[in-house]
Structure formats: C-alpha cells, structure tokens
C-alpha cells in the first residue's frame, strides 16, 4: 500500500487511480489528516505501508522525521520546484528520493523498488521458494521457469507472502496490502477466497500446497 500526501485532492486521486491500474492499493491524505493518522495509526496499519509519497505540502520537509519515528518504509518527495535549493532541502530533511513532476506511477514504483533494494530490505527483485519464483516488479510468478498467470490480487497476495517467506502474516495484513486500510466497501473475509483460489493454482502446478494456514494466526509461505 502506498500513502499519498498532497494538499490537492485532485493530485492524490489521480495518482491513486494510476496505482490502482498497476494493481497497487493506495490511500490519499491531505496534510492535516495525514499528521493525525501517522502519529496514531496502529502498528499493523503502518507495517502494511510500502512507501510514502509526499507532494505539495507546507510542512513537506518535516514529514520524513515524523514518519521515521513510526515506520521504516521509504519516503519519496515530489518536487514541483525546479530550483536546486528545494531538492537539497528535501534530501537534508531525510527523504529517500526526490521526484520531479510530472511522473508516471511506474517510475515511482521503480524508484521505491530501488530504494528498498539498496537498503537491504529486499535481497533481490524476486524470491525463489523451491520451484516457485515470485517477482516483485509486477510480473507473474513462474513454476519451473513456466509462467503462472494470476489475477492481480492473487499475485499481490503471493508477493506479500514471498516478501515474508517463512513468517506468518495475518489476514488483516494481507487485506491492508491488497485493498488498503480504508477500503470499507470490501469485507476482509474476501482474502480467504483469494487465498483459496491461489492455493488451488499453486497446488495444481507444484503438486503440493506451499501456503500453510492456521486459523486466527494467518498464512505462511513455506521456505522450502
């Protein structure tokens, strides 16, 4: 999930639509509500955040410190000012990257992936789990080097499980990653249906089910 912050609702809405086309959930905030949220949000909500993208805000340079106190996700700033001074000020404030607008959401996602890779948060642009290879750049996974086409939500669930391979994640964490934390129009139980369909496809291709499920505890993609 991507968090977008800008004082113009039309900006967060436009980028939110762009991320949705790429199968990425996002939430748009105006500056005052963002500050209230990031300082009070439960830890599971913050752990579902993949990156913060900060646009036009009066306190733009103050946000990296506020975010860092609660969440390790990358912080990117969108700079509409062509002057070098503003760019340097943002880097000094602690942002991980400065993006010059206009910018396509795919470039933003590529920059996020590069930051995560440089930081050692993700060892590679993919995760091999036995005969299964899961990519983190939007490509479908492969089984024994053969493409396994998946609907985007099933693919996102598999990506999240692969990023946490060997660790158990809850249904809420998966829901927040796929749908976003403020999607009240979709019931959290939909994750069970997505995971069931995903497991069926993986079982058919691998000959076994690599996803361990325990009631109330969540799901775990087995490391072997």
Secondary structure, DSSP 4 states (H G I P E B T S, - for coil): -EEEE-S-HHHHHHHHHHHHHTT--EEEE-HHHHHHHHHH--HHHHHT--EEEE-S-TTHHHHHHHHHTT--SEEEEEE----HHHHHHHHHHT-SEEEESS--HHHHHHHHHHHHHHTTSSSSSEEEETTEEEESSSPPEEETTEEE---HHHHHHHHHHHHTTTS-B-HHHHHHHHH-TT-TTS-TTHHHHHHHHHHHHHHHHHSS--EEEETTTEEEE---
